[in-house]
Protein backbone atom coordinates (compact mmCIF):
# COMPACT_ATOMS: atom_id res chain seq x y z
CA UNK A 1 0.00 0.00 0.00
CA UNK A 2 2.75 2.52 0.81
CA UNK A 3 4.44 1.80 -2.52
CA UNK A 4 1.09 2.36 -4.30
CA UNK A 5 0.59 5.66 -2.46
CA UNK A 6 4.08 6.83 -3.41
CA UNK A 7 3.76 5.90 -7.09
CA UNK A 8 0.27 7.46 -7.44
CA UNK A 9 1.12 10.72 -5.66
CA UNK A 10 0.03 13.75 -7.71
CA UNK A 11 -2.02 11.80 -10.24
CA UNK A 12 -5.32 12.77 -8.59
CA UNK A 13 -4.79 16.48 -9.19
CA UNK A 14 -3.68 15.84 -12.78
CA UNK A 15 -6.69 13.62 -13.44
CA UNK A 16 -9.21 16.10 -12.04
CA UNK A 17 -7.61 18.96 -13.94
CA UNK A 18 -7.71 16.97 -17.19
CA UNK A 19 -11.34 15.91 -16.65
CA UNK A 20 -12.30 19.49 -15.77
CA UNK A 21 -10.63 20.80 -18.91
CA UNK A 22 -12.49 18.21 -20.96
CA UNK A 23 -15.88 19.15 -19.46
CA UNK A 24 -15.33 22.87 -20.06
CA UNK A 25 -14.15 22.19 -23.62
CA UNK A 26 -17.18 20.01 -24.41
CA UNK A 27 -19.59 22.51 -22.84
CA UNK A 28 -18.12 25.36 -24.89
CA UNK A 29 -18.19 23.36 -28.10
CA UNK A 30 -21.76 22.07 -27.60
CA UNK A 31 -23.22 25.45 -26.61
CA UNK A 32 -21.47 27.22 -29.48
CA UNK A 33 -21.49 24.34 -31.96
CA UNK A 34 -22.90 26.32 -34.88
CA UNK A 35 -20.52 29.27 -34.44
CA UNK A 36 -17.61 26.94 -33.75
CA UNK A 37 -18.12 25.00 -36.98
CA UNK A 38 -18.52 28.23 -38.92
CA UNK A 39 -15.58 30.19 -37.46
CA UNK A 40 -13.14 27.44 -36.51
CA UNK A 41 -11.48 24.69 -38.48
CA UNK A 42 -13.21 21.41 -37.41
CA UNK A 43 -9.84 19.68 -37.66
CA UNK A 44 -8.46 22.10 -35.04
CA UNK A 45 -11.38 21.29 -32.71
CA UNK A 46 -10.70 17.56 -33.10
CA UNK A 47 -6.99 18.13 -32.42
CA UNK A 48 -7.77 20.03 -29.19
CA UNK A 49 -10.14 17.28 -28.13
CA UNK A 50 -7.50 14.65 -28.90
CA UNK A 51 -4.86 16.49 -26.86
CA UNK A 52 -7.13 16.72 -23.80
CA UNK A 53 -8.10 13.05 -24.20
CA UNK A 54 -4.42 12.11 -24.39
CA UNK A 55 -3.80 13.90 -21.07
CA UNK A 56 -6.63 11.93 -19.47
CA UNK A 57 -5.41 8.66 -21.03
CA UNK A 58 -1.85 9.28 -19.77
CA UNK A 59 -3.03 9.65 -16.18
CA UNK A 60 -5.23 6.58 -16.50
CA UNK A 61 -2.34 4.65 -18.07
CA UNK A 62 -0.06 5.61 -15.17
CA UNK A 63 -2.68 4.55 -12.64
CA UNK A 64 -3.27 1.28 -14.49
CA UNK A 65 0.47 0.58 -14.48
CA UNK A 66 0.67 1.25 -10.76
CA UNK A 67 -2.39 -0.93 -10.10
CA UNK A 68 -0.92 -3.77 -12.16
CA UNK A 69 2.41 -3.51 -10.34
CA UNK A 70 0.94 -3.55 -6.82
CA UNK A 71 -1.56 -6.30 -7.66
CA UNK A 72 1.26 -8.40 -9.12
CA UNK A 73 3.37 -7.81 -6.01
CA UNK A 74 0.40 -8.71 -3.83
CA UNK A 75 -0.07 -12.00 -5.67
CA UNK A 76 3.67 -12.71 -5.57
CA UNK A 77 3.86 -12.11 -1.83
CA UNK A 78 0.72 -14.19 -1.21
CA UNK A 79 2.08 -17.17 -3.13
CA UNK A 80 5.49 -16.71 -1.53
CA UNK A 81 3.89 -16.76 1.92
CA UNK A 82 2.02 -19.99 1.02
CA UNK A 83 5.26 -21.54 -0.19
CA UNK A 84 7.11 -20.55 3.00
CA UNK A 85 4.28 -21.87 5.17
CA UNK A 86 4.51 -25.21 3.32
CA UNK A 87 8.26 -25.34 3.89
CA UNK A 88 7.77 -24.75 7.59
CA UNK A 89 4.70 -26.93 8.12
CA UNK A 90 5.58 -30.07 6.08
CA UNK A 91 8.41 -31.13 8.45
CA UNK A 92 6.01 -30.71 11.38
CA UNK A 93 3.52 -33.04 9.73
CA UNK A 94 6.21 -35.61 8.89
CA UNK A 95 7.42 -35.54 12.48
CA UNK A 96 3.86 -35.98 13.72
CA UNK A 97 3.83 -32.69 15.61
CA UNK A 98 0.68 -31.57 13.77
CA UNK A 99 -1.99 -33.48 11.88
CA UNK A 100 -2.18 -33.60 8.09
CA UNK A 101 -5.52 -31.78 8.11
CA UNK A 102 -3.88 -28.88 9.92
CA UNK A 103 -1.44 -28.47 7.02
CA UNK A 104 -4.28 -27.59 4.65
CA UNK A 105 -5.90 -25.32 7.22
CA UNK A 106 -2.62 -23.52 7.87
CA UNK A 107 -1.87 -22.93 4.16
CA UNK A 108 -5.42 -21.79 3.37
CA UNK A 109 -5.38 -19.47 6.41
CA UNK A 110 -2.19 -17.78 5.21
CA UNK A 111 -3.61 -17.40 1.68
CA UNK A 112 -6.98 -16.03 2.89
CA UNK A 113 -5.24 -13.43 5.04
CA UNK A 114 -3.80 -11.93 1.84
CA UNK A 115 -7.19 -12.08 0.13
CA UNK A 116 -8.71 -9.96 2.90
CA UNK A 117 -6.24 -7.17 2.14
CA UNK A 118 -5.98 -7.67 -1.62
CA UNK A 119 -7.93 -4.49 -2.47
CA UNK A 120 -5.94 -2.23 -0.15
CA UNK A 121 -3.07 -1.41 -2.58
CA UNK A 122 -5.60 -0.59 -5.34
CA UNK A 123 -7.43 1.72 -2.92
CA UNK A 124 -4.18 3.57 -2.30
CA UNK A 125 -3.72 3.98 -6.07
CA UNK A 126 -7.07 5.81 -6.16
CA UNK A 127 -6.54 7.60 -2.84
CA UNK A 128 -5.02 10.74 -4.38
CA UNK A 129 -7.97 11.14 -6.74
CA UNK A 130 -10.49 10.61 -3.94
CA UNK A 131 -8.72 13.17 -1.76
CA UNK A 132 -8.73 15.75 -4.56
CA UNK A 133 -12.46 15.16 -5.16
CA UNK A 134 -13.18 15.50 -1.43
CA UNK A 135 -11.22 18.77 -1.27
CA UNK A 136 -13.21 20.15 -4.20
CA UNK A 137 -16.47 19.15 -2.53
CA UNK A 138 -15.63 20.62 0.87
CA UNK A 139 -14.44 23.86 -0.74
CA UNK A 140 -18.01 24.31 -2.02
CA UNK A 141 -20.03 22.99 0.92
CA UNK A 142 -18.04 24.38 3.84
CA UNK A 143 -18.55 28.08 4.64
CA UNK A 144 -15.58 30.33 4.02
CA UNK A 145 -13.85 32.03 6.89
CA UNK A 146 -15.23 35.51 7.58
CA UNK A 147 -13.43 38.28 5.71
CA UNK A 148 -13.83 42.00 5.31
CA UNK A 149 -16.37 41.26 2.56
CA UNK A 150 -18.58 39.11 4.80
CA UNK A 151 -20.74 40.18 7.69
CA UNK A 152 -21.72 38.26 10.76
CA UNK A 153 -25.35 37.68 11.69
CA UNK A 154 -26.71 39.07 14.92
CA UNK A 155 -26.41 42.82 14.18
CA UNK A 156 -29.10 45.48 14.14
CA UNK A 157 -32.35 44.51 12.42
CA UNK A 158 -33.67 46.66 9.59
CA UNK A 159 -37.46 46.66 9.75
CA UNK A 160 -38.51 50.04 8.35
CA UNK A 161 -38.12 51.94 5.07
CA UNK A 162 -34.58 53.13 5.88
CA UNK A 163 -32.55 56.14 4.89
CA UNK A 164 -29.12 55.31 3.46
CA UNK A 165 -26.22 57.75 3.70
CA UNK A 166 -22.77 57.53 2.13
CA UNK A 167 -20.22 59.59 4.06
CA UNK A 168 -16.85 60.21 2.34
CA UNK A 169 -16.68 56.61 1.06
CA UNK A 170 -13.41 55.33 -0.44
CA UNK A 171 -12.84 51.88 -1.96
CA UNK A 172 -9.90 50.27 -3.81
CA UNK A 173 -9.42 46.78 -5.22
CA UNK A 174 -5.62 46.83 -5.06
CA UNK A 175 -5.21 49.02 -1.97
CA UNK A 176 -3.44 51.58 -4.17
CA UNK A 177 -5.84 53.17 -6.65
CA UNK A 178 -9.27 54.21 -5.36
CA UNK A 179 -12.13 53.07 -7.57
CA UNK A 180 -14.54 55.09 -5.43
CA UNK A 181 -13.12 58.23 -3.83
CA UNK A 182 -14.72 60.58 -1.30
CA UNK A 183 -18.31 59.79 -2.35
CA UNK A 184 -21.07 61.34 -0.22
CA UNK A 185 -24.81 61.35 -0.86
CA UNK A 186 -28.12 60.37 0.76
CA UNK A 187 -30.99 58.11 -0.32
CA UNK A 188 -34.06 59.33 1.53
CA UNK A 189 -37.16 57.09 1.75
CA UNK A 190 -39.18 57.38 -1.47
CA UNK A 191 -36.46 59.36 -3.26
CA UNK A 192 -35.57 58.60 -6.89
CA UNK A 193 -31.83 58.80 -7.59
CA UNK A 194 -29.86 58.18 -10.77
CA UNK A 195 -26.12 57.50 -10.90
CA UNK A 196 -24.70 58.28 -14.32
CA UNK A 197 -21.22 58.50 -15.77
CA UNK A 198 -18.81 56.98 -18.26
CA UNK A 199 -18.01 53.26 -18.26
CA UNK A 200 -15.50 52.31 -15.57
CA UNK A 201 -16.23 55.31 -13.36
CA UNK A 202 -17.16 53.17 -10.32
CA UNK A 203 -20.97 52.99 -10.59
CA UNK A 204 -21.29 49.20 -10.17
CA UNK A 205 -18.69 49.21 -7.38
CA UNK A 206 -20.88 51.65 -5.50
CA UNK A 207 -23.81 49.20 -5.74
CA UNK A 208 -21.71 46.43 -4.17
CA UNK A 209 -20.84 48.79 -1.33
CA UNK A 210 -24.47 49.82 -0.79
CA UNK A 211 -25.61 46.18 -0.71
CA UNK A 212 -22.98 45.32 1.94
CA UNK A 213 -21.06 42.86 -0.20
CA UNK A 214 -17.94 44.99 0.23
CA UNK A 215 -16.85 47.36 2.97
CA UNK A 216 -15.48 50.86 2.36
CA UNK A 217 -11.76 51.30 2.89
CA UNK A 218 -12.46 54.74 4.35
CA UNK A 219 -15.60 56.57 5.32
CA UNK A 220 -18.82 54.80 6.19
CA UNK A 221 -22.28 53.91 4.94
CA UNK A 222 -25.11 54.53 7.40
CA UNK A 223 -28.54 52.89 7.35
CA UNK A 224 -30.85 54.92 9.61
CA UNK A 225 -27.69 56.23 11.34
CA UNK A 226 -26.40 52.66 11.98
CA UNK A 227 -23.07 51.71 10.31
CA UNK A 228 -23.75 49.14 7.61
CA UNK A 229 -21.15 46.79 9.12
CA UNK A 230 -23.19 46.54 12.32
CA UNK A 231 -26.40 45.46 10.57
CA UNK A 232 -27.76 41.96 10.29
CA UNK A 233 -27.08 41.24 6.57
CA UNK A 234 -30.18 39.12 6.02
CA UNK A 235 -32.42 41.73 7.60
CA UNK A 236 -30.82 44.57 5.62
CA UNK A 237 -30.96 42.80 2.25
CA UNK A 238 -34.60 41.90 2.83
CA UNK A 239 -35.48 45.58 2.20
CA UNK A 240 -33.44 45.63 -1.03
CA UNK A 241 -34.23 44.40 -4.53
CA UNK A 242 -31.21 44.51 -6.80
CA UNK A 243 -31.59 43.94 -10.54
CA UNK A 244 -28.45 43.71 -12.67
CA UNK A 245 -28.24 44.23 -16.41
CA UNK A 246 -27.95 40.44 -16.87
CA UNK A 247 -30.96 38.89 -15.14
CA UNK A 248 -30.31 35.20 -14.44
CA UNK A 249 -33.17 32.80 -15.07
CA UNK A 250 -32.94 29.12 -14.21
CA UNK A 251 -33.82 26.31 -16.61
CA UNK A 252 -37.07 25.58 -14.83
CA UNK A 253 -40.67 26.77 -14.76
CA UNK A 254 -41.95 30.34 -14.56
CA UNK A 255 -43.34 29.51 -11.12
CA UNK A 256 -40.03 28.26 -9.72
CA UNK A 257 -38.15 31.29 -11.08
CA UNK A 258 -40.60 33.65 -9.36
CA UNK A 259 -40.72 31.78 -6.04
CA UNK A 260 -37.07 32.73 -5.54
CA UNK A 261 -38.36 36.17 -4.54
CA UNK A 262 -41.16 34.88 -2.27
CA UNK A 263 -41.25 31.16 -1.55
CA UNK A 264 -44.73 31.38 -0.01
CA UNK A 265 -46.45 33.20 -2.87
CA UNK A 266 -49.60 31.61 -4.32
CA UNK A 267 -50.24 31.08 -8.01
CA UNK A 268 -52.79 33.93 -7.89
CA UNK A 269 -50.10 36.30 -6.57
CA UNK A 270 -47.66 35.19 -9.24
CA UNK A 271 -50.22 35.69 -12.01
CA UNK A 272 -51.20 39.13 -10.67
CA UNK A 273 -47.54 40.20 -10.52
CA UNK A 274 -46.82 39.03 -14.06
CA UNK A 275 -49.92 40.83 -15.36
CA UNK A 276 -48.74 43.93 -13.50
CA UNK A 277 -45.51 44.09 -15.53
CA UNK A 278 -47.15 43.15 -18.82
CA UNK A 279 -46.02 39.50 -19.07
CA UNK A 280 -49.51 38.16 -19.78
CA UNK A 281 -48.38 35.06 -21.72
CA UNK A 282 -46.24 33.90 -18.81
CA UNK A 283 -49.07 34.53 -16.36
CA UNK A 284 -51.24 32.17 -18.41
CA UNK A 285 -48.71 29.31 -18.18
CA UNK A 286 -46.78 29.21 -14.89
CA UNK A 287 -45.52 25.70 -15.71
CA UNK A 288 -43.71 26.83 -18.87
CA UNK A 289 -39.98 26.03 -18.69
CA UNK A 290 -37.94 29.10 -19.58
CA UNK A 291 -34.93 27.20 -20.94
CA UNK A 292 -31.23 27.61 -20.19
CA UNK A 293 -30.63 31.18 -18.92
CA UNK A 294 -34.18 32.09 -19.95
CA UNK A 295 -33.51 31.58 -23.65
CA UNK A 296 -37.25 31.52 -24.43
CA UNK A 297 -37.56 35.19 -23.38
CA UNK A 298 -36.27 38.29 -25.11
CA UNK A 299 -33.93 40.73 -23.37
CA UNK A 300 -36.80 43.06 -22.53
CA UNK A 301 -38.93 40.22 -21.19
CA UNK A 302 -36.07 39.07 -18.94
CA UNK A 303 -35.82 42.56 -17.44
CA UNK A 304 -39.60 42.71 -16.97
CA UNK A 305 -39.32 39.32 -15.24
CA UNK A 306 -36.68 40.80 -12.93
CA UNK A 307 -39.06 43.67 -12.22
CA UNK A 308 -41.74 41.10 -11.36
CA UNK A 309 -39.37 39.47 -8.86
CA UNK A 310 -38.79 42.85 -7.24
CA UNK A 311 -42.53 43.46 -6.95
CA UNK A 312 -43.09 40.01 -5.49
CA UNK A 313 -40.40 40.53 -2.87
CA UNK A 314 -42.19 43.71 -1.72
CA UNK A 315 -38.94 45.40 -0.76
CA UNK A 316 -38.69 49.10 0.07
CA UNK A 317 -35.58 49.94 -1.98
CA UNK A 318 -35.05 49.13 -5.66
CA UNK A 319 -31.52 49.20 -7.08
CA UNK A 320 -31.24 48.78 -10.84
CA UNK A 321 -27.89 48.41 -12.59
CA UNK A 322 -28.35 49.25 -16.29
CA UNK A 323 -31.96 48.02 -16.29
CA UNK A 324 -32.52 48.80 -19.98
CA UNK A 325 -29.05 47.98 -21.32
CA UNK A 326 -28.81 46.29 -24.75
CA UNK A 327 -32.47 46.95 -25.58
CA UNK A 328 -34.03 48.58 -28.60
CA UNK A 329 -35.80 51.90 -28.04
CA UNK A 330 -39.34 50.47 -28.00
CA UNK A 331 -38.51 47.71 -25.49
CA UNK A 332 -36.57 50.15 -23.34
CA UNK A 333 -39.56 52.51 -23.21
CA UNK A 334 -41.88 49.63 -22.31
CA UNK A 335 -39.65 48.51 -19.42
CA UNK A 336 -39.22 52.05 -18.06
CA UNK A 337 -42.96 52.75 -18.26
CA UNK A 338 -43.66 49.59 -16.24
CA UNK A 339 -41.03 50.71 -13.72
CA UNK A 340 -42.76 54.04 -13.10
CA UNK A 341 -46.19 52.39 -12.96
CA UNK A 342 -45.11 49.93 -10.26
CA UNK A 343 -42.69 52.06 -8.19
CA UNK A 344 -45.40 53.12 -5.68
CA UNK A 345 -43.31 55.28 -3.34
CA UNK A 346 -40.31 53.00 -3.08
CA UNK A 347 -36.76 54.34 -2.92
CA UNK A 348 -35.18 54.01 -6.36
CA UNK A 349 -31.49 53.96 -7.21
CA UNK A 350 -30.85 53.55 -10.92
CA UNK A 351 -27.34 53.16 -12.33
CA UNK A 352 -27.38 53.90 -16.04
CA UNK A 353 -25.47 55.43 -18.92
CA UNK A 354 -28.70 55.99 -20.89
CA UNK A 355 -30.07 59.39 -19.85
CA UNK A 356 -33.76 58.62 -20.33
CA UNK A 357 -36.47 59.91 -17.96
CA UNK A 358 -33.89 61.83 -15.98
CA UNK A 359 -36.51 64.55 -15.43
CA UNK A 360 -38.36 62.06 -13.19
CA UNK A 361 -35.38 61.80 -10.82
CA UNK A 362 -35.19 63.75 -7.57
CA UNK A 363 -31.40 63.79 -7.76
CA UNK A 364 -28.76 62.80 -10.29
CA UNK A 365 -25.20 61.91 -9.29
CA UNK A 366 -22.63 62.29 -12.08
CA UNK A 367 -19.63 60.08 -11.29
CA UNK A 368 -16.33 60.45 -13.12
CA UNK A 369 -13.09 58.67 -12.15
CA UNK A 370 -14.65 57.42 -8.92
CA UNK A 371 -15.72 60.85 -7.65
CA UNK A 372 -19.05 62.67 -7.72
CA UNK A 373 -18.40 65.31 -10.35
CA UNK A 374 -21.86 66.89 -10.26
CA UNK A 375 -25.03 66.54 -8.21
CA UNK A 376 -28.50 67.95 -8.75
CA UNK A 377 -31.75 67.47 -10.66
CA UNK A 378 -32.08 67.29 -14.45
CA UNK A 379 -32.70 70.98 -15.16
CA UNK A 380 -30.04 72.31 -12.77
CA UNK A 381 -27.39 70.01 -14.27
CA UNK A 382 -28.30 71.05 -17.81
CA UNK A 383 -28.06 74.70 -16.83
CA UNK A 384 -24.63 74.07 -15.25
CA UNK A 385 -23.27 73.14 -18.73
CA UNK A 386 -20.91 70.56 -17.20
CA UNK A 387 -20.22 66.85 -17.82
CA UNK A 388 -23.90 65.91 -17.55
CA UNK A 389 -24.82 68.52 -20.16
CA UNK A 390 -22.17 67.11 -22.53
CA UNK A 391 -23.37 63.51 -22.02
CA UNK A 392 -27.01 64.45 -22.49
CA UNK A 393 -26.34 66.56 -25.59
CA UNK A 394 -24.29 63.80 -27.17
CA UNK A 395 -27.01 61.21 -26.58
CA UNK A 396 -29.68 63.51 -28.00
CA UNK A 397 -27.59 64.00 -31.16
CA UNK A 398 -27.16 60.23 -31.55
CA UNK A 399 -30.87 59.70 -30.97
CA UNK A 400 -31.82 62.27 -33.63
CA UNK A 401 -29.35 60.75 -36.08
CA UNK A 402 -30.83 57.28 -35.47
CA UNK A 403 -34.38 58.60 -35.99
CA UNK A 404 -33.39 60.28 -39.27
CA UNK A 405 -31.82 57.09 -40.65
N, C-alpha and C positions, 0 to 999 in steps of 0.2 A: 503493500500500500504506500509506503513512504517513497519508494522509487517511482510509482505511478504519479504521486502528487508532484514530485520534482520534475518529471518529464512533461507533465501537462500544465505546468505553471505558466500563466500568461495567455494560454489559448482561449480561455473563457472570454476575456476582454476582446481579443481579436475576432472571435466568432460572433459575439453580439454586435460589434461594430460592423462587420461584414453583412450580417443579416439586416441590421438597421439601414445600411446604405442600399441594400437591395430593395427593401420595402419602400424607401423614399423614392428610389429610381422608378420602380414600377408604378407607384402612385402618380408621380409626375407624368410618366409616359401615358398612363391610361386616361388621366383627366385631360391631358392636352394632346390626345392621340391625333386628332385631325390636324392641328397646327404643327405637331411634331413631324408628321409625315410630309407635310407641305414645305416646311422650312428647313428640315434637317435631312441629311442623307440617311435613309433607312439602314444602310450598311454600317454607318457610324453608331447608330443606336444599338444594333446587334453587337458591335465590337465592345461598347461600354457594358452591355449586359454580360457578355462573355467574360470580360475582365473581372467584374464583380463576382460572377459565379466561380471563376477560378480561385478567387480569394477565399470564398466559402469552402470550395472543394479542398484547398490546401490545408485549411484548419481541420476539416473532417478527416483528411488523409493522415495528418499528424496524430490526431486522436485515435484513429483506427490502428495505426502502427503501434502506439503506446498500449492500446488495449490488447492487441495481439501479443505483444512482448510480455506483458504482465500475466496474461492468461496462460501463455506458454510456460512461463516460469512457475506459475502456480501448479500447473499439471506436472511439471518436472519435479518440483519439490514434493508433491503429493505421492507420486510414484516412487521417488527416492526414499521417502519416509516409510512406505510400505515395504520396500526392499530391505531397508535397514531393520525394520521390525521383524521381518522373516529371518534375517541373519541372527538376530538376537534370540528369537523365540524358538527356532527349530532345535538348537542344542538342548533347550530346556525340556522340550517334548521328548527328545531321544533319551534324555537322562531320567525321564519320568517325573520331573519336578512339576510339570503342568500337564493337563490332559490334552489330547489331540483336538477336542472341540474348542478348547480355549485358544488354540492357535488361530483358528478362523475368526473367532470373536475379536481377538486382539488386532489382527490385520484389518478387519472391516471397521473396527473402532477408530484406528489411526486414519484410514481413508475417509471415513465419514466426517471426521473432525475437520479435514481440509474442505470437504464439500460445504460445510456450514459457513465457511468464510470465503468461498470461491468468488462471490460477487463483490467483495470488499475492494480489491484492487481496481475493478472497473468503476466502482462508485467514486473512487479517488480520481480517476481519469476525468470524470464529469464534474467533480467537485468545483473546479474553478469556474465553469460555466454556470453552475447553480448559484454560486456565491455572487457572481456578477448580476444574474437575474434578480436575486434577492435584494441586492443593493439598489438596483433600478426601481424595484417595487417600493422599498421603504423610503426612497427619496421622494416618491409621489405621495404615499399614504401618511407618512409621519409629518407633523407640523414643523415648519422651520423655526429656528430660534428667533426670538423677537429681535427686531432691528429698528433703526430709526424710521423705517418706512412702515412699521407695523405698530398698532396700538393695542394696549391691553384692555380687556373688558373690565367693567366695574366702575367706570367714570361717571360723570354727570349725565343724566338722562335728558334727551331733547324731546319735549312733548308738545311744544307750541309751534307757531309759525315764526321761526327765529329771524333775527337780524344778524347778518354776517358782515364783519368788518375786517379788511386787510390793513395792517398797520406797518408800513415801511418793510414790506416783505422782500427778502432776497433769497434766491435759490440758484445753485450751480451743480451741474452733473460731475464736473471734474475737480471741484473745490478750488478752481482757479478763475474761470470765466463765468460770471453771473449770467444765467439765462433770463432770470427775472431779477430786476434791480430796483429797490426802493419804490415798490408798488403799494399805493394806498387808495382805497375806495371803500364804499359801503353799499351793501345790498339790503335795502329796507323791505319789510314785508309788503308784498304786492307791487314792488317796483319792477319796471322793465328796463333791463340794462343790456347793451350790446358792447362786445369787445371786438374791435376791428383792427386791422393792421396787416402789413405784408407777411408773406409766408416766412416762418422761422423767427418770428418776433417774440415768441414765448406765450402765445395764447393758449395752446393745449397744455403746456406746463402749468399754467395758472389754474386750469380746471383740476388737474391732479392734486394740486395743493389745496384747493377749496373742498375737494371730496375726501381729504385726509388720507390719501394714498402716500403722499410724501409730506415731509415736514420742512418748513422754511429753515434756511441756514441762519438767517437773521430776521428780526421782526417777529410778528405774530399774527395769527388769524383768530379772531374772537367770534364766538357764536353766542349771542345774548350775553356779551361781556365775559364769557367763559373761554379760556384758551382751548383751541381745538384739540390739543394733545391731552387734555384732561376730560374729554368727552367719551362716553361709551360709543364706540364706532358703529355698532349695530343700530343703536337708538338714533344717532345722528344721520346715518345714511337712509334710515326709514323715511325721513322727511325730504329726501332728494330723489329726483328721477333724472338720470343722466343718459342722453342719447348721443352716440357718436355718429360720425358721417358714414360709418360702415356698420349698419345694424346686423347683428348675427341672428340668424334664424336656424333652428335645428331641423334635421330631416325627420320631422314627425308631424303630427296633426296641428291644425290651427288652434285647437283647444289647448293642447299641451304647451304650445309656444306662448299662449297668453297666460296660462296658469303660473308661469314663472313670476309674473308680477303680483298675483294674488291667488295663492293655492286654494283658497276656499270659495272662489267666485263660482256662481252658478252659470249654467248655459245661458239663461236669460240675461244675466249681467254681461256676459261675453258678447252676446248678439247685440245688445244695446250699445255697448262701447264701440263695436265695429261699425254699426250704423252711424254712430256719432262722428266718426272720422271719414265716413264715405266709402268704407269697404263692404258694400252690401253683398257682393258675391261670396265673400268669405263668411259673412254672418249667416248665410243660407246653408253653409256646409262646413260645420266646425270639425268634421272628421277628415277633411281634405288634407292630404300630406303635402307639405310645402316643398319637399325636395331638398337636396343638399344645398345648404346655405340659402335656402329660400329661392331656388332657381325658378320656381313657377311664378314669382312675383317680379314686377318691374322695380326699378330703383325708387320711383315715387311711392309705389305701394309698400315697399319695405319700410320707408320712412314714416308713412302713415300708420303702419303696423307698430312701429316704435312709439308713435304718438299714442296709439291705443293702449300700449303697455303702461305708458306714463299715466294715462287717465285711470286705468284700472288700479294702479297702485295708490291713487289718491294722495299723492305726496304734495307738500306745500311749495316746493322749490323745483323748478324745471331748469335744467342746464343742457343746452343743445350745442354740440360742437359741429359746425358746418352741416346743419340740418338739411339744407337743400343743395348740397354739393353734387356736382355731376348730373344735374337734372336739366331738362329742356325748360324753356321759359313757362310753358303752359302748366307742366307738372309742378314746377317750383311755386307758381302762383296758387295752385290748388292746395299744396301742402301748407303754405303760409296762411292761407285763408282759414283752413281747418285749425291751425294753431291759434289764431286770434279768436275763433269761435268757441274754443274749448278752454281757453286760459283761465277764465272765471276767477280773477283776483289773485292768482298765484304769483309768486316771485319768479321772474324770468331772467335768465342769463343766457344770452345767445352769442356764441363765438362764430364769426363769419367774416369772409372777405367779400361777400356779395352785399352791397349796400342797398338792399331793398327794404322798404317799410321802416326806414330809420326814423321817419317822422312820428312813428308810434312809440318810440323808445323814450323813457324818462331821462336816461342818461346814456351817453356814448363814450366809451374809453378807447382812445386811439393809442395803441401800443406800437412802439418802434424800438428795436434793439433792446427789448426787455424792460423798457421804461414807459410809463404813461406820458406820451408826448402831448396829448390834448384831452380835455374832458369837458363835456357839456351836452346840450341837446342838439338836435339836427340843425336848426336854424342858426344857433349861436356859433356852431363850428363852421358852417358855410360862410357866415359873415366874417369869421376870423381869418379866412383865406390861407389856412395852413395846410398840413398834410392831409387832413380829412377832405378839405375842399379839392385838393389835387386828385385824390383817389376817387371821389364822387364824380368830378368832372370827366375824368378819364373813362369811368364806367358808363357814363351817360353817352359819351362820344361813341364808344364801342357798341352800345345798345342801339343808337340811331343808325350806325353803319350796318348793323345786322338787319334792322328792320327794312332799310333801303334795298338790301340785296335779296 
